[in-house]
């Protein structure tokens, strides 16, 4: 029994180090910046992620979305057809593990974009644009960064970063990992460059 409890505690500590709860880790100082006028300006396409755990999604489900990048340009699921593998990384500027892995994701993109890899960053905290600017600038991000839309709700684990892999047909790829009752569709928590490279090269090599 003691051994079982120790394993649970170790797993809990690991998740705390590599991910942030999407509901509890938002800072109160960030909350107070969101006033009534800002809320009235929000549109349906920029809703906050659901606080509920992701619904049941399985390998092969098709990812569909339409949103905008930070310059206001429309981006939708048609981008998948141009790449062998797309990695959609859900992150927030207040999340340390999210921010910490962005330089590795950028390097991964630089090294493998010519081989068919696309990385898309997605964030929801529109009232933290200055923080997002700083993170992207410091990391030298060149891959697309999009605004959250409610169409992404189904892929939320309750933690960030959370990442899904998609093939050129827009279908979710089996990552070999699992989260709660999901069918090996979500990668929850941050990864090092070497860990991401191992994952990416596996699918680009198919």
C-alpha positions in Angstrom: 0.0 0.0 0.0 2.8 2.4 0.9 4.5 1.6 -2.4 1.3 2.4 -4.3 0.9 5.8 -2.5 4.5 6.6 -3.3 4.0 6.0 -7.0 0.9 8.3 -7.0 2.8 11.0 -5.2 5.7 10.8 -7.7 3.3 11.0 -10.7 1.6 14.0 -9.1 4.9 15.8 -8.6 6.0 15.1 -12.2 2.8 16.6 -13.6 3.3 19.6 -11.4 6.7 20.1 -12.9 5.8 19.7 -16.6 2.3 21.2 -16.7 0.0 23.8 -15.2 -3.6 23.5 -14.3 -5.6 25.5 -16.8 -8.0 26.6 -14.1 -6.0 27.1 -10.9 -2.7 28.6 -12.0 -4.1 31.8 -13.5 -2.9 34.7 -11.4 -5.4 37.0 -9.7 -3.5 40.0 -11.0 -4.2 38.8 -14.5 -7.9 38.3 -13.7 -8.5 41.9 -12.6 -7.2 43.2 -15.9 -10.2 41.7 -17.7 -13.0 44.3 -17.4 -16.6 44.4 -18.6 -15.8 46.3 -21.7 -13.3 43.6 -22.8 -15.8 40.9 -22.2 -18.4 42.6 -24.4 -15.8 42.7 -27.2 -15.1 39.0 -27.1 -16.6 37.0 -29.9 -17.7 33.4 -30.1 -14.5 32.4 -31.9 -12.3 33.5 -29.0 -14.0 31.8 -26.1 -12.0 30.6 -23.1 -11.3 26.9 -23.0 -13.8 24.8 -21.2 -12.9 24.0 -17.6 -14.1 20.4 -18.2 -11.7 17.6 -19.1 -11.6 16.8 -22.8 -14.5 14.8 -24.2 -13.9 11.3 -25.5 -11.8 11.7 -28.6 -10.1 8.8 -30.4 -7.4 8.3 -33.0 -8.5 9.1 -36.4 -11.0 11.8 -35.4 -10.8 14.8 -37.8 -9.7 18.1 -36.4 -11.7 21.1 -37.8 -11.3 24.7 -36.9 -11.3 28.3 -38.2 -9.6 31.1 -36.2 -7.2 34.0 -36.7 -3.5 34.5 -36.2 -2.1 37.4 -34.2 -2.3 39.6 -37.3 -6.0 38.9 -37.8 -5.4 36.5 -40.8 -7.9 33.6 -41.0 -6.4 30.2 -40.5 -8.3 27.0 -40.8 -7.9 23.2 -40.9 -6.9 23.4 -44.6 -3.3 24.0 -43.5 -3.0 20.3 -42.6 -3.0 19.2 -46.2 0.2 21.1 -46.9 2.2 19.2 -44.2 2.9 15.5 -43.4 2.6 16.2 -39.6 1.1 19.1 -37.7 1.8 19.5 -34.0 -0.9 21.7 -32.2 0.5 23.0 -28.9 -2.0 24.6 -26.5 -0.1 26.9 -24.1 -0.6 30.0 -22.0 1.9 32.9 -21.2 1.4 32.4 -17.5 2.4 28.8 -17.6 6.1 28.2 -16.8 6.4 24.7 -18.5 4.6 26.0 -21.6 7.0 29.0 -21.9 10.0 26.8 -21.1 9.4 24.4 -24.0 8.7 27.0 -26.7 12.4 27.5 -27.6 12.7 23.7 -28.1 9.5 23.7 -30.3 10.9 26.6 -32.4 14.2 24.7 -32.9 12.2 21.6 -33.8 10.2 23.6 -36.4 13.4 25.1 -37.9 15.0 21.7 -38.2 12.0 19.8 -39.6 9.7 22.2 -41.4 11.4 21.4 -44.7 10.6 17.7 -44.0 6.9 18.3 -43.6 6.5 19.4 -40.0 4.1 22.3 -39.0 3.9 23.5 -35.5 0.9 25.6 -34.4 0.8 27.4 -31.1 -2.6 28.2 -29.6 -3.3 30.4 -26.6 -6.5 31.9 -25.2 -5.4 34.7 -22.9 -6.1 37.7 -25.2 -5.9 40.2 -22.3 -2.2 39.1 -21.9 -1.0 40.2 -25.3 2.0 42.0 -24.0 3.1 38.8 -22.2 2.5 36.8 -25.3 4.6 39.3 -27.3 7.5 38.9 -24.8 7.4 35.1 -24.8 7.4 34.9 -28.6 10.0 37.5 -29.0 12.4 36.0 -26.5 12.0 32.6 -28.1 12.3 33.9 -31.7 9.1 32.0 -32.7 8.5 31.7 -36.4 5.8 29.1 -36.5 2.1 30.2 -36.6 0.5 31.2 -33.3 -3.3 31.3 -33.3 -6.0 32.5 -31.0 -8.2 30.0 -29.2 -11.6 29.1 -30.6 -14.3 26.9 -28.9 -13.7 24.3 -31.6 -10.6 23.4 -29.6 -12.5 22.7 -26.4 -12.6 19.0 -27.0 -8.8 18.7 -27.0 -8.3 20.2 -23.6 -7.0 18.0 -20.8 -7.4 20.6 -18.0 -3.6 21.2 -18.1 -1.3 23.2 -20.3 0.7 22.6 -22.3 -1.3 19.9 -24.1 -0.4 18.9 -27.6 -2.1 16.9 -30.3 -0.6 15.5 -33.5 -2.5 15.6 -36.8 -1.8 14.1 -40.2 -2.1 15.7 -43.6 -5.8 14.5 -43.8 -6.6 16.3 -40.6 -6.9 13.1 -38.6 -5.6 12.8 -35.0 -2.6 10.6 -34.7 -2.1 8.0 -32.0 0.7 9.4 -29.9 1.3 6.2 -27.9 0.4 8.1 -24.7 -2.8 8.3 -22.9 -4.5 10.8 -20.5 -7.4 9.6 -18.3 -9.9 7.8 -20.6 -8.7 9.3 -23.9 -7.5 7.0 -26.6 -3.8 8.0 -26.9 -4.6 11.3 -28.4 -3.1 13.9 -26.1 0.4 14.7 -25.0 0.0 16.4 -21.6 2.9 18.3 -20.2 6.1 19.8 -21.6 8.8 17.8 -23.4 12.5 18.4 -24.1 13.8 18.9 -27.6 15.1 15.4 -27.7 11.8 14.0 -26.6 9.9 16.0 -29.2 12.4 15.0 -31.9 11.9 11.3 -31.1 8.1 11.7 -31.5 8.3 13.8 -34.7 10.8 11.7 -36.6 8.7 8.6 -35.8 5.8 10.0 -37.8 7.8 12.0 -40.5 9.6 8.7 -41.2 6.4 6.9 -42.2 
